[in-house]
Amino acid sequence: MMSIPFVDLKTQYQNLKEDINQRMQSVMENTAFILGDEVSLFEKKFAEFTQSKHCIGVSSGTDALQLALRVLEIGPGDEVITVANTFIATSLAISYVGATPVLVDCDKEDYTIDVEGIKKAITDKTKAIIPVHLYGQPARMKEIKEIATEHGLYIIEDACQAHGASLDGISAGSFGDIGCFSFYPGKNLGGYGDGGAITTNDEHIAEKLRMLREYGQKKKYYHSSKGMNNRLDALQAAILNVKLDHLADWNESRRKAAALYTELLSDIPQIETPHTREGAEHVFHLYVIRHPERDKLLTYLHEKEVYAGIHYPVPIHLQEAYVDLDYHKGSFPITEAYADTILSLPLFPEITEEQIKEVVSCIKEFCAKEV
């Protein structure tokens, strides 16, 4: 029996240690800690990677979402539609600007936002839709764009789990008006602390975002708007510049690992494996299964030192922080059912076939006992 971590950032660091240390050392020797060449280089590289004209490095994925809303002048009295089964940062960003999150259930098949639910949620106060490319699979962007065009709504993509994902050849983060990314350490592209980026094809939006992230100034000490301090750290940019060169290969390794999991789990009737839509290039930030006795299965796996996890056990509408939205248990039945049954299995680019087979073996042992 082997111990299998949920993610293995140590192995990734050891593989890149020399390049990363050298890049960080260069930043420290040059003492260019705020913005500077490393940030500019990363913005150029990541814009190309996401098929976007502009990339603006910021301090976190949450701040990327908040700045995206601010630059579109969304605030008090406005409503923004998003999905109930996402990390709370998506809705918090809406709350931070004074707007109201309007939640929608998820699609039964692929966990992304339900398109019909979006249509029903639109009111005369709706200003934007934030689809979440959950677990690394793009939402149904063709249909969402049609809805947004019909109703004159902005699209802000929450691509914080979808670095390198695409749909019909179009990269996540380049479908809507603005795309938002997180570089939290455990992401497909992660730094060694917080960091984020915003992508857009609109030059005017890009220019305003660069000002907003740095106190609203275009020129030092000349402030044309009430901006914020949300800059991407130069040391994080240096790390990301090294890692970005490996991201396409890492994503392919994730897809291969996911395919092996699906193949090996296919003969277990109690297990529901992920579904990838036709035309979608899933990057499997998370490999999520469902099991009716999820909590028991998780306990069993941890006893076997297989460190699976849960994303996310309490939907946004049932969080204490959002009692003011006046949702209740039963408001979003698919989201709620999945929150009780989803389980994220260990997955990282360096995971071995032996490790995957061990995870599956433990799951099979548990399921055999439960029959």
C-alpha positions as CSV (number, residue, x, y, z in Angstrom):
1,M,0.0,0.0,0.0
2,M,1.4,3.4,-1.0
3,S,0.5,6.9,0.2
4,I,-1.0,8.9,-2.6
5,P,-1.3,12.7,-2.3
6,F,-4.2,14.7,-3.8
7,V,-1.6,16.9,-5.6
8,D,2.2,16.6,-5.6
9,L,3.7,20.1,-5.9
10,K,7.0,18.8,-4.4
11,T,7.7,16.6,-7.4
12,Q,6.8,19.4,-9.8
13,Y,9.2,21.8,-8.0
14,Q,12.0,19.3,-8.0
15,N,11.6,18.8,-11.8
16,L,11.9,22.5,-12.4
17,K,14.0,23.6,-9.4
18,E,17.0,24.8,-11.3
19,D,15.0,26.9,-13.8
20,I,12.7,28.4,-11.2
21,N,15.4,29.2,-8.7
22,Q,17.5,30.9,-11.4
23,R,14.5,33.0,-12.5
24,M,13.6,34.0,-9.0
25,Q,17.2,34.9,-8.2
26,S,17.3,37.1,-11.3
27,V,14.3,39.1,-10.0
28,M,15.9,39.5,-6.6
29,E,19.2,40.6,-8.0
30,N,17.5,43.1,-10.3
31,T,15.2,44.2,-7.4
32,A,12.3,44.6,-9.9
33,F,9.7,43.3,-7.5
34,I,6.6,45.3,-8.7
35,L,5.4,44.7,-12.3
36,G,8.5,45.0,-14.6
37,D,9.9,42.7,-17.2
38,E,8.8,39.3,-15.8
39,V,5.2,40.5,-15.5
40,S,5.2,42.0,-19.0
41,L,6.7,38.8,-20.4
42,F,4.2,36.6,-18.7
43,E,1.3,38.8,-19.9
44,K,2.5,38.5,-23.5
45,K,3.0,34.7,-23.2
46,F,-0.3,34.0,-21.5
47,A,-2.3,36.2,-23.9
48,E,-0.9,34.1,-26.8
49,F,-1.6,30.9,-24.9
50,T,-5.2,31.9,-24.4
51,Q,-5.7,33.2,-27.9
52,S,-6.3,36.7,-26.5
53,K,-5.1,40.1,-27.5
54,H,-4.5,41.3,-24.0
55,C,-3.5,39.8,-20.6
56,I,-3.4,41.8,-17.4
57,G,-1.6,40.2,-14.4
58,V,-3.4,40.7,-11.1
59,S,-3.1,39.6,-7.5
60,S,-5.6,36.6,-7.5
61,G,-8.4,35.0,-9.3
62,T,-10.9,36.6,-7.0
63,D,-9.4,40.0,-7.8
64,A,-9.5,39.2,-11.5
65,L,-13.3,38.7,-11.2
66,Q,-13.8,41.8,-9.1
67,L,-11.8,44.0,-11.4
68,A,-13.7,42.6,-14.4
69,L,-17.0,43.6,-12.9
70,R,-15.6,47.0,-11.9
71,V,-14.2,47.8,-15.4
72,L,-17.7,47.0,-16.8
73,E,-19.2,49.4,-14.3
74,I,-21.3,46.8,-12.7
75,G,-22.4,47.7,-9.1
76,P,-25.3,48.4,-6.7
77,G,-28.7,47.6,-8.2
78,D,-27.3,45.3,-10.9
79,E,-27.7,41.5,-11.0
80,V,-25.1,39.0,-12.3
81,I,-26.0,35.5,-13.1
82,T,-23.7,32.6,-12.1
83,V,-23.9,29.0,-11.1
84,A,-24.6,27.6,-7.6
85,N,-22.0,24.9,-7.7
86,T,-18.7,26.9,-7.8
87,F,-16.1,28.1,-5.3
88,I,-17.6,31.0,-3.3
89,A,-15.0,33.5,-4.8
90,T,-17.2,33.7,-8.0
91,S,-20.2,35.1,-6.0
92,L,-18.0,37.0,-3.6
93,A,-16.6,39.1,-6.4
94,I,-20.1,40.1,-7.4
95,S,-20.9,41.0,-3.8
96,Y,-17.7,43.0,-3.5
97,V,-18.8,45.5,-6.2
98,G,-22.3,45.8,-4.6
99,A,-24.1,43.8,-7.2
100,T,-26.4,40.9,-6.5
101,P,-25.5,37.3,-7.4
102,V,-28.4,35.5,-9.1
103,L,-27.7,31.8,-8.9
104,V,-28.6,29.0,-11.4
105,D,-28.5,25.2,-11.1
106,C,-25.9,23.2,-12.9
107,D,-26.2,21.0,-16.0
108,K,-27.0,17.4,-15.0
109,E,-24.4,16.0,-17.4
110,D,-21.3,18.1,-17.1
111,Y,-21.6,20.3,-13.9
112,T,-21.3,23.6,-15.8
113,I,-24.1,26.3,-15.7
114,D,-27.5,25.2,-17.0
115,V,-28.3,27.2,-20.1
116,E,-32.1,27.1,-19.6
117,G,-31.6,28.3,-16.1
118,I,-29.8,31.4,-17.4
119,K,-32.7,32.3,-19.6
120,K,-35.2,32.0,-16.7
121,A,-33.0,34.1,-14.4
122,I,-32.7,37.2,-16.6
123,T,-34.5,40.3,-15.4
124,D,-34.3,44.0,-16.4
125,K,-31.5,44.3,-13.7
126,T,-29.3,41.7,-15.2
127,K,-26.0,43.1,-16.5
128,A,-23.7,40.1,-16.9
129,I,-23.3,36.3,-16.9
130,I,-20.4,34.6,-15.2
131,P,-20.2,31.0,-16.6
132,V,-17.7,28.9,-14.7
133,H,-15.5,26.4,-16.6
134,L,-15.8,24.0,-13.7
135,Y,-13.1,21.3,-13.1
136,G,-11.4,22.3,-16.4
137,Q,-14.3,21.9,-18.8
138,P,-15.6,24.9,-20.7
139,A,-19.3,25.8,-20.2
140,R,-21.7,25.8,-23.1
141,M,-20.3,29.0,-24.5
142,K,-22.0,29.0,-27.9
143,E,-25.5,29.0,-26.3
144,I,-24.4,31.4,-23.6
145,K,-23.1,33.9,-26.1
146,E,-26.4,33.7,-28.0
147,I,-28.3,34.5,-24.8
148,A,-25.9,37.4,-23.9
149,T,-26.2,38.9,-27.4
150,E,-30.0,38.6,-27.4
151,H,-30.3,40.4,-24.1
152,G,-27.3,42.8,-24.3
153,L,-25.4,41.2,-21.4
154,Y,-21.7,41.0,-20.7
155,I,-19.9,37.7,-20.4
156,I,-17.1,37.3,-17.8
157,E,-15.6,33.8,-17.9
158,D,-14.5,32.3,-14.7
159,A,-11.7,30.3,-16.2
160,C,-9.9,29.9,-12.8
161,Q,-9.9,26.1,-13.3
162,A,-9.5,26.0,-17.0
163,H,-6.0,27.1,-18.1
164,G,-5.6,25.7,-21.6
165,A,-9.1,24.3,-21.9
166,S,-10.9,24.9,-25.2
167,L,-14.2,24.4,-27.0
168,D,-14.3,23.8,-30.7
169,G,-10.8,25.1,-30.9
170,I,-11.5,28.4,-29.0
171,S,-9.6,28.9,-25.8
172,A,-11.2,29.4,-22.4
173,G,-10.9,33.0,-21.5
174,S,-11.4,34.3,-25.1
175,F,-15.1,33.6,-25.6
176,G,-16.6,36.5,-23.6
177,D,-15.8,40.1,-23.0
178,I,-13.4,39.2,-20.2
179,G,-11.7,36.0,-19.0
180,C,-10.5,35.5,-15.4
181,F,-7.8,33.1,-14.2
182,S,-6.3,32.1,-10.9
183,F,-2.7,31.0,-10.3
184,Y,-3.3,29.5,-6.8
185,P,-0.6,26.9,-6.3
186,G,-2.8,23.8,-6.9
187,K,-4.1,25.1,-10.3
188,N,-3.0,23.6,-13.6
189,L,-0.8,26.7,-13.8
190,G,0.0,27.7,-10.3
191,G,2.5,30.0,-8.6
192,Y,4.0,29.8,-5.2
193,G,1.4,32.1,-3.7
194,D,-1.7,34.0,-4.9
195,G,-1.8,35.4,-8.4
196,G,-4.3,35.8,-11.3
197,A,-4.8,37.2,-14.7
198,I,-7.5,38.8,-16.9
199,T,-7.7,38.3,-20.6
200,T,-9.7,40.3,-23.1
201,N,-9.7,41.2,-26.8
202,D,-10.9,44.7,-26.1
203,E,-8.1,47.3,-26.1
204,H,-10.2,49.9,-24.2
205,I,-11.1,47.4,-21.4
206,A,-7.4,46.3,-21.2
207,E,-6.2,49.8,-20.8
208,K,-8.7,50.5,-18.0
209,L,-7.9,47.3,-16.2
210,R,-4.1,48.1,-16.2
211,M,-5.1,51.4,-14.5
212,L,-7.6,49.9,-12.1
213,R,-5.1,47.3,-10.8
214,E,-2.6,50.0,-10.0
215,Y,-4.5,52.7,-8.0
216,G,-6.3,54.0,-11.1
217,Q,-3.1,55.6,-12.5
218,K,-1.9,55.6,-16.1
219,K,1.1,57.7,-15.0
220,K,2.6,57.6,-11.6
221,Y,0.8,59.9,-9.1
222,Y,-1.8,60.9,-11.7
223,H,-5.0,59.0,-10.8
224,S,-7.9,59.2,-13.2
225,S,-10.1,56.7,-11.3
226,K,-10.5,55.2,-7.8
227,G,-8.4,52.1,-8.6
228,M,-7.0,49.4,-6.3
229,N,-3.7,47.7,-5.6
230,N,-4.1,44.4,-7.4
231,R,-0.9,43.8,-9.2
232,L,0.7,40.4,-10.1
233,D,3.8,40.0,-8.0
234,A,7.0,39.9,-10.1
235,L,8.3,36.8,-8.3
236,Q,5.1,34.9,-9.1
237,A,5.4,36.0,-12.7
238,A,8.9,34.6,-12.9
239,I,7.7,31.3,-11.6
240,L,4.7,31.3,-14.0
241,N,7.0,32.1,-16.9
242,V,8.9,28.9,-16.3
243,K,5.8,26.8,-15.7
244,L,3.8,28.1,-18.7
245,D,6.3,26.5,-21.0
246,H,5.2,23.1,-19.6
247,L,1.5,23.6,-19.3
248,A,0.4,22.1,-22.6
249,D,2.3,18.9,-21.8
250,W,1.0,18.9,-18.2
251,N,-2.6,19.2,-19.4
252,E,-2.1,16.3,-21.8
253,S,-0.7,14.2,-18.9
254,R,-3.9,15.1,-16.9
255,R,-6.1,14.0,-19.8
256,K,-4.3,10.7,-20.1
257,A,-4.6,10.1,-16.4
258,A,-8.3,11.0,-16.5
259,A,-8.8,8.5,-19.4
260,L,-7.1,5.8,-17.4
261,Y,-9.3,6.5,-14.4
262,T,-12.4,6.4,-16.5
263,E,-11.4,3.1,-18.1
264,L,-10.6,1.4,-14.8
265,L,-13.7,2.7,-13.1
266,S,-16.1,1.9,-15.9
267,D,-17.2,-1.5,-14.5
268,I,-18.2,-0.2,-11.1
269,P,-22.0,0.4,-11.2
270,Q,-22.0,2.7,-8.1
271,I,-19.5,5.1,-9.6
272,E,-20.4,7.9,-12.0
273,T,-17.4,9.1,-14.0
274,P,-17.0,12.6,-15.6
275,H,-18.5,13.4,-19.0
276,T,-16.6,15.4,-21.6
277,R,-18.8,17.1,-24.2
278,E,-18.1,16.8,-27.9
279,G,-15.8,19.5,-29.1
280,A,-14.5,20.3,-25.5
281,E,-10.9,20.0,-24.6
282,H,-11.1,19.2,-20.9
283,V,-8.0,19.9,-18.9
284,F,-9.1,18.1,-15.7
285,H,-8.1,20.5,-13.0
286,L,-10.1,18.0,-11.0
287,Y,-11.2,14.5,-11.8
288,V,-14.6,14.2,-10.1
289,I,-16.6,11.1,-9.6
290,R,-20.0,10.5,-7.8
291,H,-20.9,7.8,-5.3
292,P,-24.0,7.6,-3.2
293,E,-22.0,6.8,-0.1
294,R,-19.4,9.5,-0.8
295,D,-18.5,10.3,2.8
296,K,-17.9,6.6,3.7
297,L,-15.8,6.2,0.6
298,L,-13.7,9.2,1.4
299,T,-13.1,7.9,4.9
300,Y,-12.1,4.5,3.6
301,L,-9.7,6.1,1.0
302,H,-8.0,8.2,3.7
303,E,-7.6,5.1,5.9
304,K,-5.7,3.6,2.9
305,E,-3.7,6.8,2.6
306,V,-5.3,7.8,-0.7
307,Y,-6.0,11.5,-0.2
308,A,-9.1,12.3,-2.2
309,G,-11.0,15.5,-1.5
310,I,-14.4,17.2,-1.9
311,H,-15.1,20.2,-4.1
312,Y,-17.5,21.7,-2.9
313,P,-19.6,20.2,0.0
314,V,-21.8,23.2,0.6
315,P,-23.3,25.0,-2.4
316,I,-23.2,28.8,-2.4
317,H,-26.9,29.2,-1.8
318,L,-26.7,27.2,1.4
319,Q,-23.7,29.1,2.8
320,E,-24.3,31.2,5.9
321,A,-22.7,34.1,4.1
322,Y,-25.5,34.2,1.6
323,V,-28.6,33.8,3.7
324,D,-29.6,37.3,2.5
325,L,-30.2,35.9,-1.0
326,D,-33.2,34.1,0.3
327,Y,-32.5,30.8,-1.3
328,H,-33.2,27.6,0.6
329,K,-32.6,23.9,0.5
330,G,-34.3,22.6,-2.6
331,S,-33.7,25.7,-4.7
332,F,-31.1,24.0,-6.9
333,P,-31.7,20.2,-6.6
334,I,-29.0,19.0,-9.0
335,T,-26.3,21.1,-7.3
336,E,-27.4,19.9,-3.9
337,A,-27.5,16.2,-5.0
338,Y,-24.1,16.5,-6.5
339,A,-22.7,18.3,-3.4
340,D,-23.6,15.2,-1.4
341,T,-22.0,12.7,-3.8
342,I,-19.0,14.2,-5.6
343,L,-15.5,13.1,-4.8
344,S,-12.3,14.5,-6.4
345,L,-9.6,11.8,-6.9
346,P,-5.9,12.4,-6.8
347,L,-4.7,13.9,-10.1
348,F,-1.6,15.8,-11.1
349,P,0.6,15.7,-14.2
350,E,3.2,13.5,-12.5
351,I,0.7,10.9,-11.2
352,T,1.8,7.4,-12.3
353,E,-0.2,4.5,-13.7
354,E,0.7,2.5,-10.6
355,Q,-0.8,5.3,-8.4
356,I,-4.0,5.5,-10.4
357,K,-4.4,1.7,-10.3
358,E,-3.9,1.8,-6.5
359,V,-6.6,4.5,-6.1
360,V,-9.0,2.4,-8.3
361,S,-8.2,-0.8,-6.4
362,C,-9.1,0.9,-3.1
363,I,-12.4,2.2,-4.6
364,K,-13.2,-1.3,-5.9
365,E,-12.5,-2.8,-2.4
366,F,-14.9,-0.3,-0.8
367,C,-17.6,-0.9,-3.4
368,A,-17.4,-4.6,-3.1
369,K,-17.9,-4.3,0.7
370,E,-20.9,-2.1,0.3
371,V,-22.8,-4.4,-2.1
